[in-house]
C-alpha cells in the first residue's frame, strides 16, 4: 500500500463538494473501460441523478482513499435495498415509504457497486484495503453476504482482489453487438438508409 494513504467515509454533509471530485474521478477511472462513452461533468450531475444520489449513500459503505488529502480511489457499496423494494410491489406512497423506513434495518446483504482507482495508484493494494474495510463494516452490521456489481472480464486485478475475499462467481453477463442497419428494411420493400 502506498505510504500516506488515508481512508475515510463519504461526508454527506458536504455532498456537493464530495460529488464534485467523485464525478471527476469516476470519469477518469472509467474512461479506458470497454463500452465507456465520454460524457460531460454536467451531464453526469444532472442526467444520472447525482444530485439525488446523496440520499441513497450510506456513508459507512462509501469509502474514499486519499493521498496528500486528495481523493485517489473510492468504493461505493450500499445495503441491498432490493430486499425492501420487493415488498413494496412497485408502489411508492406514504404507506410504502413508511414500510421502507421501518424495514430497511432488516436488510442482511450488501451490494458493491463501483470501485475506482486513479491510474498511478492501481496495483498498490488500495482496492484490497477498501474492499476489506467495507466487508468488515458489513459483517459488523450482521450481513450474511454481499453481491459485487459488473466487473470487466479483462480486469484481472479486480477479479483477483474479489477472489481473495472468498467470493464466488454466481452470474456472467455477456454483451453482444450486431449491426442492425443491414437488416432493416421499410415495409414498402425499399432499402432504408442505415441508422446512425
C-alpha positions as CSV (number, residue, x, y, z in Angstrom):
1,X,0.0,0.0,0.0
2,X,1.2,3.5,-0.8
3,X,2.6,5.2,2.3
4,X,0.4,8.1,3.5
5,X,-2.9,6.8,2.1
6,X,-5.8,7.6,4.4
7,X,-9.2,6.0,4.2
8,X,-12.3,8.0,5.3
9,X,-16.0,7.9,4.8
10,X,-18.0,9.9,2.3
11,X,-19.2,13.1,4.0
12,X,-22.9,13.5,3.3
13,X,-22.9,17.0,5.0
14,X,-20.6,18.2,2.2
15,X,-22.2,16.1,-0.5
16,X,-21.9,18.8,-3.2
17,X,-18.1,19.1,-2.8
18,X,-17.8,15.3,-2.4
19,X,-19.8,14.6,-5.6
20,X,-17.7,17.2,-7.5
21,X,-14.4,15.3,-7.0
22,X,-16.3,12.0,-7.4
23,X,-17.6,12.9,-10.8
24,X,-14.1,13.8,-11.9
25,X,-12.6,10.6,-10.5
26,X,-15.4,8.5,-11.9
27,X,-14.9,9.9,-15.4
28,X,-11.1,9.5,-15.1
29,X,-11.1,5.9,-13.8
30,X,-13.7,4.5,-16.2
31,X,-12.6,6.3,-19.4
32,X,-10.5,3.3,-20.5
33,X,-13.1,0.7,-19.9
34,X,-14.9,-1.2,-22.7
35,X,-18.2,0.4,-23.7
36,X,-17.4,3.7,-21.8
37,X,-19.0,6.7,-23.6
38,X,-17.5,10.1,-22.6
39,X,-20.0,12.5,-21.1
40,X,-19.6,16.0,-19.6
41,X,-19.5,16.5,-15.9
42,X,-22.7,18.5,-16.1
43,X,-24.5,15.6,-17.8
44,X,-23.3,13.1,-15.1
45,X,-24.5,15.5,-12.4
46,X,-28.0,16.1,-13.9
47,X,-28.9,13.2,-16.1
48,X,-27.6,10.4,-13.9
49,X,-29.2,11.7,-10.7
50,X,-26.0,12.6,-8.9
51,X,-27.8,15.4,-7.1
52,X,-30.3,12.9,-5.7
53,X,-27.8,10.1,-5.1
54,X,-26.7,11.6,-1.8
55,X,-30.0,10.4,-0.2
56,X,-29.1,6.8,-1.0
57,X,-25.5,7.0,0.1
58,X,-24.7,5.1,3.3
59,X,-21.5,6.9,4.5
60,X,-20.1,3.8,6.2
61,X,-20.2,1.9,2.9
62,X,-18.9,4.7,0.6
63,X,-15.2,4.8,1.3
64,X,-12.6,7.3,0.0
65,X,-8.9,6.7,-0.1
66,X,-6.8,9.9,0.0
67,X,-3.2,10.7,-0.6
68,X,-1.9,14.1,0.4
69,X,-5.6,15.0,1.2
70,X,-6.6,14.3,-2.4
71,X,-9.1,11.5,-3.3
72,X,-7.3,8.8,-5.3
73,X,-9.8,6.0,-5.0
74,X,-13.3,5.2,-3.8
75,X,-15.5,2.2,-3.2
76,X,-19.3,2.7,-3.2
77,X,-21.4,0.0,-1.7
78,X,-25.0,0.0,-0.3
79,X,-27.3,-2.2,1.6
80,X,-29.2,-4.4,-0.8
81,X,-32.3,-2.2,-0.9
82,X,-34.0,-4.7,-3.2
83,X,-34.9,-6.8,-0.2
84,X,-37.2,-4.0,0.9
85,X,-38.2,-2.8,-2.6
86,X,-39.6,-6.3,-3.4
87,X,-42.0,-6.0,-0.5
88,X,-43.3,-2.6,-1.9
89,X,-44.5,-4.2,-5.1
90,X,-43.5,-1.3,-7.2
91,X,-45.6,1.2,-5.3
92,X,-44.4,4.4,-3.7
93,X,-47.0,6.0,-1.4
94,X,-47.0,7.1,2.2
95,X,-47.6,3.6,3.5
96,X,-44.9,2.1,1.3
97,X,-42.4,4.8,2.3
98,X,-43.2,4.1,6.0
99,X,-42.7,0.4,5.3
100,X,-39.3,1.2,3.7
101,X,-38.1,3.2,6.6
102,X,-39.2,0.6,9.1
103,X,-37.9,-2.5,7.3
104,X,-34.6,-1.2,5.9
105,X,-32.9,-2.3,9.2
106,X,-33.8,-5.9,8.3
107,X,-31.5,-5.9,5.2
108,X,-28.9,-8.6,5.7
109,X,-26.8,-8.3,2.5
110,X,-24.9,-5.6,0.7
111,X,-24.0,-4.6,-2.8
112,X,-20.7,-3.4,-4.0
113,X,-21.4,-1.1,-7.0
114,X,-18.3,0.8,-8.0
115,X,-14.7,0.9,-7.2
116,X,-12.4,3.4,-9.0
117,X,-8.7,3.9,-8.5
118,X,-6.6,6.6,-10.2
119,X,-4.1,5.1,-12.7
120,X,-0.9,5.8,-10.8
121,X,-2.4,4.3,-7.7
122,X,-3.5,1.0,-9.2
123,X,-1.8,-2.3,-8.3
124,X,-0.9,-0.8,-4.9
125,X,-3.5,-2.8,-2.8
126,X,-5.7,0.2,-2.3
127,X,-8.6,-1.7,-3.8
128,X,-8.0,-4.6,-1.4
129,X,-7.8,-2.2,1.6
130,X,-11.2,-0.6,0.6
131,X,-12.8,-4.0,0.0
132,X,-11.6,-5.2,3.4
133,X,-12.9,-2.2,5.3
134,X,-16.3,-2.3,3.6
135,X,-16.7,-6.0,4.2
136,X,-15.7,-5.5,7.9
137,X,-18.5,-2.9,8.2
138,X,-21.0,-5.2,6.5
139,X,-20.0,-8.0,8.9
140,X,-20.4,-5.7,11.9
141,X,-23.9,-5.0,10.7
142,X,-24.7,-8.7,10.7
143,X,-24.8,-9.0,6.9
144,X,-24.5,-12.6,5.7
145,X,-23.4,-11.8,2.1
146,X,-22.6,-9.2,-0.5
147,X,-23.0,-9.0,-4.2
148,X,-20.4,-7.4,-6.4
149,X,-21.5,-5.5,-9.5
150,X,-20.3,-5.8,-13.0
151,X,-16.5,-6.4,-13.4
152,X,-14.9,-6.3,-16.9
153,X,-13.6,-9.7,-17.9
154,X,-10.2,-8.3,-18.7
155,X,-9.8,-6.6,-15.3
156,X,-7.7,-9.4,-13.8
157,X,-6.7,-7.2,-10.8
158,X,-10.3,-6.7,-9.7
159,X,-11.1,-10.4,-10.2
160,X,-8.1,-11.4,-8.1
161,X,-9.0,-8.9,-5.4
162,X,-12.5,-10.1,-5.2
163,X,-11.4,-13.8,-5.2
164,X,-9.2,-13.0,-2.2
165,X,-12.3,-12.1,-0.2
166,X,-13.7,-15.6,-0.7
167,X,-16.3,-14.5,-3.2
168,X,-17.6,-16.9,-5.9
169,X,-18.8,-16.2,-9.4
170,X,-22.6,-16.6,-9.5
171,X,-23.6,-14.9,-12.8
172,X,-22.0,-14.0,-16.1
173,X,-23.4,-11.3,-18.3
174,X,-22.5,-11.1,-21.9
175,X,-22.7,-8.1,-24.2
176,X,-23.2,-8.9,-27.9
177,X,-23.0,-6.5,-30.9
178,X,-24.9,-6.7,-34.1
179,X,-25.2,-4.1,-36.9
180,X,-28.9,-3.6,-37.2
181,X,-28.8,-1.2,-40.2
182,X,-28.0,-4.1,-42.6
183,X,-31.2,-5.9,-41.6
184,X,-33.6,-3.0,-41.5
185,X,-35.9,-2.7,-44.5
186,X,-39.1,-0.5,-44.7
187,X,-42.4,-2.2,-45.1
188,X,-42.7,-0.9,-48.7
189,X,-39.7,-3.0,-49.7
190,X,-37.3,-0.1,-50.4
191,X,-33.9,-0.2,-48.6
192,X,-33.7,2.4,-46.0
193,X,-30.7,4.5,-45.1
194,X,-28.5,3.0,-42.3
195,X,-29.4,4.2,-38.8
196,X,-26.7,6.4,-37.2
